[in-house]
Amino acid sequence: CVTQRKKNTKKVSSTFGLGFFVICIVGIFLDASHAQLQLNFYAKSCPKAEKIIEDYVHMHIPKAPSLAAALLRLHFHDCFVRGCDGSVLLNFTSSTKNQTEKVAVPNQTLRGFSFIDGVKKIVEAECPGVVSCADIVTLVARDSVVVTGGPFWNVPTGRRDGKISNASEALANIPPPTSNLSSLQTSFANKGLDLKDLVLLSGAHTIGVSHCSSFSTRLYNFTGVLGSQDPSLDSEYASNLKGKKCKSINDNTTIVEMDPGSFRTFDLSYYKLLLKRRGLFQSDAALTTSSTTKSYINKLVKGSLEEFNAEFAKAMEKMGRIEVKTGSAGEIRKQCAFVNK
């Protein structure tokens, strides 16, 4: 900006010059705010941080592979409420009497909190008060996917931890598995994500499991009449689910693979099942109801796994930037479940 200003000094009035100067200053400020998330943010303040996190994940996830999907889901649920700020990790405290995101219906089946606490404890021992819980959640999600054979993506760091967590906000912002395409599009657009991001991020369902309660309405009570079934669900798949998995609409404990036969492997199987009307959730089936989203699915299925991995990585990095707190915003929590005293 300064160079540009000097070149044009003789050509512009003093009034324009002042306006140009103000614009430049604002531009520099905005650029700086975006630049606060950066690769290797802890290179000087805690140089071993990312390696410590990676080693912890590589040591523990192979022993409990289902946790990879749980930690990826934890990251998603965190970012969709107040941005990627670790607010999903906060516990209820008697001093505030506030019901936090953890107790909201969408988050009651979340897992991985103790895993994050384990990582935080080791990182704190290395560098007290330096690495945020928000960054730990983001890095753990990436490293867990890599362990499953999934893609690596860059994780710029420098996120700060939020101090606010409200159950009502989780309920309002996290799209439920019963969502149709319109509501999904709105939820994602509110976070700066488009339909392509929606299709790609839904690909996370290639790993992990779900409780019957998240989709049993499709099997037993789709129209509000007991016994009605979602006609968009493949009948053979539905019969298998009712006969061998979710034998009652009241089953809240049985778990079902989201990508049957391939739920521990990061691959394209999820998308192939969608085209066979075998997506587990209504929100999965919704992806095939639009020509735009269906064309994305067809392109992924016809392409290579490497192409999907590269596209998924871009979407994950984009999601990891949602409404982040940087600079002096928020804090660096000493314990992930509690704000600092």
C-alpha positions in Angstrom: 0.0 0.0 0.0 2.8 2.4 0.9 4.6 1.8 -2.4 1.3 2.3 -4.3 0.6 5.5 -2.5 4.1 7.0 -3.3 3.7 6.2 -7.0 0.4 8.1 -7.2 1.2 11.1 -4.9 1.2 13.6 -7.8 -1.9 12.2 -9.4 -4.4 12.2 -6.5 -5.8 14.9 -4.2 -5.0 14.9 -0.5 -8.6 13.8 0.2 -8.3 10.8 -2.0 -4.8 10.2 -0.4 -6.3 10.1 3.1 -9.1 7.7 2.0 -6.6 5.5 0.3 -4.5 5.5 3.4 -7.5 4.5 5.6 -8.4 1.7 3.2 -4.8 0.4 3.2 -4.7 0.4 7.0 -8.0 -1.5 7.2 -6.8 -3.9 4.5 -3.6 -4.6 6.5 -5.7 -5.1 9.7 -8.0 -7.6 7.9 -5.0 -9.4 6.4 -3.4 -9.7 9.8 -6.5 -11.1 11.3 -6.7 -13.8 8.7 -3.0 -14.5 9.0 -3.2 -15.3 12.7 -4.0 -18.9 11.9 -0.8 -20.2 10.4 1.1 -23.5 9.8 3.5 -24.3 12.7 2.0 -21.5 14.9 3.7 -23.2 17.9 7.1 -23.5 16.2 8.8 -21.3 18.8 6.4 -21.4 21.7 6.0 -25.2 21.8 8.0 -26.8 19.0 7.2 -30.4 20.0 3.4 -29.9 20.3 2.3 -31.3 17.0 4.6 -34.3 17.2 3.4 -35.0 20.7 -0.2 -35.0 19.6 0.5 -37.1 16.5 2.4 -39.7 18.5 -0.4 -39.9 21.1 -2.9 -40.5 18.3 -0.8 -43.1 16.6 -0.3 -44.9 19.8 -3.9 -45.1 20.9 -6.2 -45.0 17.9 -5.1 -48.4 16.5 -6.2 -49.9 19.8 -9.6 -48.3 19.6 -10.2 -47.6 15.9 -13.8 -46.5 16.3 -12.6 -43.5 18.1 -11.2 -42.0 14.9 -14.7 -41.3 13.6 -15.8 -40.1 17.1 -13.0 -37.6 17.2 -13.7 -36.4 13.7 -17.4 -35.9 14.6 -16.3 -34.0 17.8 -14.4 -31.6 15.6 -17.4 -31.0 13.3 -19.8 -30.5 16.3 -17.3 -28.0 17.8 -16.9 -25.9 14.7 -20.6 -25.6 14.0 -21.3 -23.9 17.3 -19.4 -20.6 17.9 -16.7 -21.8 15.5 -13.7 -24.1 16.2 -13.1 -22.9 19.7 -13.3 -26.0 21.9 -16.7 -24.9 23.3 -18.1 -28.4 22.9 -15.6 -29.6 25.6 -16.8 -27.4 28.4 -18.6 -29.0 31.4 -21.6 -27.6 33.3 -20.4 -25.7 36.3 -22.5 -24.9 39.4 -21.1 -21.3 39.5 -22.7 -20.4 36.1 -25.7 -22.9 36.2 -25.2 -23.0 32.5 -26.2 -26.1 30.5 -23.3 -26.5 28.0 -23.2 -27.9 24.5 -22.3 -31.3 25.9 -25.8 -31.9 27.2 -27.6 -30.9 24.0 -29.4 -33.7 22.2 -27.1 -33.6 19.2 -24.1 -34.0 21.5 -25.3 -36.7 23.9 -23.7 -39.5 21.9 -20.4 -37.6 21.3 -17.3 -39.5 22.5 -13.6 -38.7 22.8 -13.6 -36.1 25.6 -11.3 -38.2 27.8 -9.0 -38.7 24.8 -8.7 -34.9 24.3 -8.0 -34.5 28.0 -5.2 -37.1 27.8 -3.6 -35.2 24.9 -4.0 -31.9 26.7 -2.3 -33.3 29.8 0.8 -34.3 28.0 1.0 -31.1 26.0 0.5 -29.0 29.1 3.4 -30.9 30.7 5.6 -29.9 27.8 4.4 -26.3 27.4 2.0 -25.0 30.1 -0.7 -22.6 28.9 0.5 -22.5 25.3 -1.5 -24.9 23.1 -5.3 -24.4 22.9 -7.8 -27.2 23.3 -9.4 -25.9 20.0 -6.2 -26.7 18.2 -5.8 -30.0 19.9 -9.3 -31.1 18.7 -8.5 -30.0 15.2 -5.1 -31.7 15.0 -6.4 -34.9 16.7 -9.2 -35.1 14.1 -6.7 -34.9 11.2 -4.2 -37.3 12.8 -7.0 -39.9 13.6 -8.2 -39.9 10.0 -4.6 -40.4 8.8 -4.3 -43.4 11.1 -7.4 -45.0 9.4 -5.7 -44.7 6.0 -7.5 -41.5 5.2 -6.0 -38.2 3.8 -3.6 -35.8 5.5 -4.5 -32.1 5.4 -2.8 -29.0 6.5 -3.9 -27.7 9.9 -3.0 -24.0 10.4 -3.0 -23.4 14.2 -3.4 -20.5 16.5 -7.0 -21.0 17.5 -8.0 -19.7 21.0 -10.5 -21.4 23.3 -13.9 -19.9 23.8 -15.4 -19.1 27.2 -19.0 -19.6 26.3 -20.9 -22.9 25.7 -24.7 -23.1 25.5 -26.8 -26.2 24.9 -29.4 -24.2 23.0 -26.9 -23.1 20.5 -25.8 -26.6 19.8 -29.4 -27.6 19.2 -29.9 -24.7 16.8 -26.7 -25.0 14.8 -25.9 -28.7 14.4 -27.9 -30.3 11.6 -29.7 -33.4 12.8 -29.6 -36.7 10.8 -33.3 -36.1 9.9 -32.4 -33.0 7.8 -33.5 -32.5 4.3 -31.3 -30.9 1.7 -32.7 -27.4 2.1 -32.0 -27.3 5.8 -28.6 -28.8 5.3 -27.7 -26.2 2.7 -28.8 -23.5 5.1 -26.9 -24.9 8.0 -23.7 -25.2 6.0 -24.1 -21.8 4.3 -24.4 -20.2 7.7 -20.9 -21.4 8.3 -19.5 -20.3 5.0 -19.7 -23.8 3.5 -21.3 -24.7 0.1 -23.0 -27.7 -1.4 -19.7 -29.2 -2.5 -18.4 -28.9 1.0 -21.6 -30.6 2.3 -21.1 -33.6 0.0 -17.4 -33.9 0.8 -17.8 -33.5 4.6 -20.6 -36.0 4.6 -18.0 -38.4 3.3 -16.8 -38.6 6.9 -19.6 -41.2 7.3 -17.3 -43.7 5.5 -16.0 -44.5 9.0 -17.8 -44.9 12.3 -21.1 -46.1 13.7 -24.4 -44.7 14.8 -27.1 -45.5 17.4 -30.4 -46.8 16.1 -32.2 -43.8 17.6 -30.6 -41.6 15.0 -32.5 -43.2 12.1 -35.1 -45.6 13.5 -37.9 -43.2 12.5 -37.1 -44.1 8.8 -37.8 -47.7 9.6 -40.8 -47.5 11.9 -42.5 -44.2 11.9 -41.6 -42.1 8.9 -44.9 -40.5 8.2 -46.0 -40.2 11.8 -47.9 -43.4 11.5 -46.4 -46.4 13.4 -45.2 -49.0 10.9 -44.5 -46.5 8.0 -41.1 -46.7 6.3 -39.1 -44.2 4.4 -39.7 -45.1 0.7 -36.4 -43.5 -0.3 -34.6 -46.3 1.7 -33.7 -49.5 -0.2 -36.2 -52.1 1.0 -33.7 -54.9 1.3 -31.4 -52.7 3.4 -34.3 -51.6 5.6 -35.4 -55.2 6.2 -31.9 -56.1 7.2 -31.7 -53.2 9.6 -35.0 -54.1 11.2 -34.4 -57.8 11.3 -30.8 -57.9 12.6 -30.0 -54.5 14.1 -32.7 -52.1 15.2 -35.5 -54.5 16.1 -37.6 -51.9 17.8 -38.2 -48.2 17.4 -37.3 -47.9 21.1 -33.8 -49.3 20.7 -31.4 -46.6 21.9 -28.3 -48.7 22.5 -27.6 -50.9 19.4 -25.0 -49.4 17.1 -24.9 -49.8 13.3 -22.1 -49.2 10.9 -22.6 -46.1 8.8 -20.7 -47.7 5.9 -21.5 -51.4 6.2 -18.5 -53.7 5.5 -16.1 -50.8 5.3 -16.7 -48.7 8.4 -13.1 -48.7 9.5 -11.6 -47.8 6.1 -11.6 -44.3 4.6 -12.8 -45.0 1.1 -15.5 -44.2 -1.5 -17.9 -47.0 -0.4 -20.2 -44.5 1.4 -20.9 -42.6 -1.8 -21.5 -45.9 -3.7 -24.1 -46.9 -1.1 -25.9 -43.5 -1.4 -26.5 -44.2 -5.1 -28.0 -47.6 -4.1 -30.3 -45.8 -1.6 -28.5 -47.2 1.3 -27.5 -44.1 3.2 -28.2 -44.6 6.8 -29.6 -41.2 7.7 -32.2 -39.0 6.0 -29.4 -36.4 5.7 -27.4 -39.0 3.7 -30.4 -39.7 1.4 -31.0 -36.0 1.0 -27.7 -35.6 -0.9 -29.2 -37.5 -3.8 -32.3 -35.3 -4.1 -30.6 -32.5 -5.9 -29.0 -32.7 -9.4 -26.1 -30.5 -8.1 -25.2 -32.7 -5.1 -25.9 -35.9 -7.0 -23.5 -34.9 -9.7 -20.8 -34.3 -7.1 -21.4 -37.8 -5.8 -21.3 -39.4 -9.2 -18.1 -37.6 -10.0 -16.5 -38.8 -6.8 -17.6 -42.4 -7.4 -16.2 -42.3 -11.0 -13.0 -40.8 -9.8 -10.1 -42.1 -7.8 -9.7 -42.4 -4.1 -6.8 -40.0 -4.3 -9.0 -37.4 -5.9 -11.6 -37.8 -3.1 -8.9 -37.6 -0.4 -7.6 -34.4 -1.9 -11.0 -32.8 -2.1 -12.0 -34.0 1.4 -8.8 -32.5 2.7 -9.6 -29.1 1.3 -13.1 -29.2 2.8 -11.7 -30.1 6.2 -9.2 -27.3 6.2 -12.0 -24.9 5.3 -14.2 -26.2 8.1 -11.3 -25.9 10.5 -11.3 -22.1 9.9 -15.0 -21.5 10.8 -15.3 -18.4 13.1 -12.0 -19.1 14.8 -10.8 -17.0 17.7 -7.3 -15.7 17.4 -5.0 -13.1 18.8 -6.3 -11.9 22.1 -9.8 -13.4 21.8 -10.8 -16.2 24.2 -8.1 -17.9 26.2 -5.8 -20.9 26.4 -7.6 -23.2 28.8 -5.5 -25.1 31.3 -8.1 -27.8 31.4 -10.3 -28.4 28.3 -13.5 -29.0 30.3 -13.3 -25.7 32.3 -12.7 -22.1 31.6 -9.7 -20.6 33.4 -10.4 -19.1 36.8 
